[in-house]
Amino acid sequence: MDNSHPKHLRLGAVALAAAATLSFAAACSEESKDPDGNAAAAAAAGGPEPKTLDGAKAAAQTVFDRFSGGDFAGAWEMYTSAGKQAISKDDYVKLNTACSRKGLAIQLTSARLEGTDKAVIIAKQLVAAQSYTMVYEQDAWKLEPAKEGMSLYKLGADKAIAAQKKAGTCANA
């Protein structure tokens, strides 16, 4: 070490560095509501997803990643049963292939539980933020389509594409 600094300053710097390291390590190892730290891994392993806010957030981010990556079939798989009943997988893929913006990341910005089986997720794509609802159904968090989406889905892919083009909301038109 450089002996030009007084000993008490060198010890103070070492103590400060040690305290910062301990604080960082404690923050990284702090227990969360998802004790394993990976809700998506639990689901992938075949077990039930954690019925926690962290579980809902992990599932929501997976849906967003699939959607923005163009894996519309994979995103549809994570819909609630009501969402799946509103539109077939094939129509959902056709509609989103024709009209959705893919390649733009969707980032989760905040989330909260609403009861034990529902979470409200706020996510942003570019500068637009939107609220999403995740519902715990059949041991997993599922995306519940908004009422507007459900109405659109019930039209079927061809009419939904035409409706989005007419409204100017089809990104690829």
C-alpha positions in Angstrom: 0.0 0.0 0.0 0.9 3.6 -0.4 2.3 4.9 2.9 1.7 8.6 2.0 -1.9 8.3 3.4 -2.4 8.2 7.2 -3.1 4.7 8.6 -6.6 5.6 9.8 -7.7 6.7 6.3 -6.4 3.5 4.8 -8.3 1.5 7.4 -11.4 3.6 6.9 -11.3 2.9 3.2 -10.9 -0.8 3.8 -13.8 -0.8 6.2 -16.0 1.1 3.8 -15.2 -1.3 1.0 -16.0 -4.3 3.3 -19.3 -2.7 4.3 -20.3 -2.1 0.7 -19.4 -5.6 -0.3 -21.5 -7.0 2.6 -24.5 -4.8 1.8 -24.3 -5.9 -1.9 -24.1 -9.6 -0.9 -27.0 -9.2 1.5 -29.1 -7.5 -1.1 -28.4 -10.3 -3.6 -29.1 -13.1 -1.2 -32.2 -11.5 0.5 -35.1 -13.8 0.4 -37.9 -12.9 -1.9 -41.4 -14.0 -2.3 -40.1 -16.5 -4.8 -37.7 -18.5 -2.5 -36.1 -20.4 -5.4 -35.6 -17.2 -7.3 -37.0 -18.6 -10.5 -40.7 -19.0 -11.0 -40.4 -19.8 -14.7 -38.0 -22.7 -13.9 -40.5 -24.2 -11.5 -43.1 -24.2 -14.2 -40.8 -25.6 -16.8 -39.9 -28.4 -14.4 -43.5 -29.5 -14.5 -44.5 -28.3 -11.0 -47.0 -25.6 -10.2 -45.8 -22.0 -10.6 -45.4 -20.1 -7.3 -48.6 -18.3 -6.4 -46.7 -15.2 -5.6 -46.1 -11.7 -7.1 -42.7 -12.9 -8.3 -44.3 -15.9 -10.0 -46.8 -13.6 -11.8 -44.1 -11.2 -12.9 -41.9 -14.1 -14.2 -44.9 -15.5 -16.2 -45.8 -12.1 -17.5 -42.3 -11.4 -18.7 -42.3 -14.8 -20.5 -45.5 -13.9 -22.3 -44.1 -10.5 -23.3 -40.8 -12.1 -24.5 -42.6 -14.7 -26.6 -44.9 -12.0 -28.1 -42.2 -9.5 -28.9 -40.0 -12.3 -30.3 -42.8 -13.3 -32.7 -43.6 -16.6 -30.9 -47.3 -15.9 -31.0 -48.2 -19.6 -30.6 -46.1 -19.7 -27.4 -47.8 -16.5 -26.2 -51.3 -18.0 -26.9 -50.3 -21.0 -24.8 -50.0 -18.7 -21.8 -53.5 -17.3 -22.2 -56.3 -18.0 -19.8 -58.9 -20.6 -20.8 -61.3 -17.7 -21.6 -58.7 -16.2 -23.9 -58.1 -19.5 -25.7 -61.8 -19.9 -26.1 -62.1 -16.5 -27.7 -59.6 -17.2 -30.5 -58.0 -20.4 -31.8 -54.2 -20.6 -31.8 -54.1 -20.6 -35.6 -56.2 -17.4 -35.8 -54.2 -15.7 -33.0 -50.9 -16.5 -34.9 -52.4 -15.2 -38.2 -53.8 -12.0 -36.6 -50.5 -11.2 -34.8 -48.3 -12.1 -37.8 -50.3 -9.7 -39.9 -50.7 -6.8 -37.4 -48.4 -6.9 -34.4 -45.1 -5.2 -33.8 -42.6 -7.8 -33.2 -39.0 -7.3 -32.3 -39.7 -4.5 -29.8 -39.1 -5.6 -26.3 -41.9 -5.3 -23.8 -40.6 -4.4 -20.3 -42.4 -5.1 -17.1 -42.4 -1.8 -15.1 -44.5 -2.6 -12.0 -46.8 -5.2 -10.6 -49.1 -5.8 -7.7 -51.3 -8.6 -6.4 -55.0 -8.2 -6.3 -56.2 -11.0 -4.1 -54.5 -14.4 -4.2 -55.3 -15.4 -7.8 -54.8 -12.1 -9.8 -51.9 -9.8 -10.5 -52.0 -6.4 -12.3 -48.9 -5.9 -14.4 -47.8 -2.7 -16.0 -45.5 -3.1 -19.0 -44.0 -0.7 -21.5 -43.2 -1.0 -25.2 -41.3 2.0 -26.5 -43.0 4.9 -24.7 -46.5 3.4 -24.3 -47.4 1.7 -21.0 -50.3 -0.7 -20.6 -51.9 -2.6 -17.8 -52.2 -6.4 -18.1 -54.0 -8.9 -15.8 -52.4 -12.3 -14.9 -54.8 -14.9 -13.4 -53.6 -18.0 -11.5 -55.4 -20.9 -13.2 -54.5 -24.6 -13.3 -51.4 -24.1 -11.2 -49.9 -21.4 -13.5 -50.1 -17.7 -14.1 -52.0 -17.0 -17.3 -52.5 -13.7 -19.3 -56.1 -12.6 -19.3 -56.9 -10.7 -22.5 -58.4 -7.3 -22.1 -62.1 -6.8 -23.0 -61.1 -5.0 -26.2 -58.9 -7.9 -27.2 -61.6 -10.5 -26.4 -64.0 -8.6 -28.6 -61.5 -8.4 -31.4 -60.6 -12.1 -31.1 -64.2 -13.2 -31.3 -64.3 -11.8 -34.9 -61.8 -14.4 -36.1 -58.5 -13.6 -37.7 -59.6 -12.3 -41.1 -62.3 -9.9 -39.7 -60.0 -8.9 -36.8 -57.2 -8.0 -39.3 -59.6 -6.0 -41.4 -60.9 -4.2 -38.3 -57.4 -3.3 -37.1 -56.4 -2.1 -40.6 -59.6 0.1 -40.7 -58.8 1.5 -37.2 -55.2 2.1 -38.2 -53.9 -0.2 -35.4 -52.4 -2.9 -37.7 -48.7 -2.3 -37.4 -47.9 -3.9 -40.7 -50.6 -2.2 -42.8 
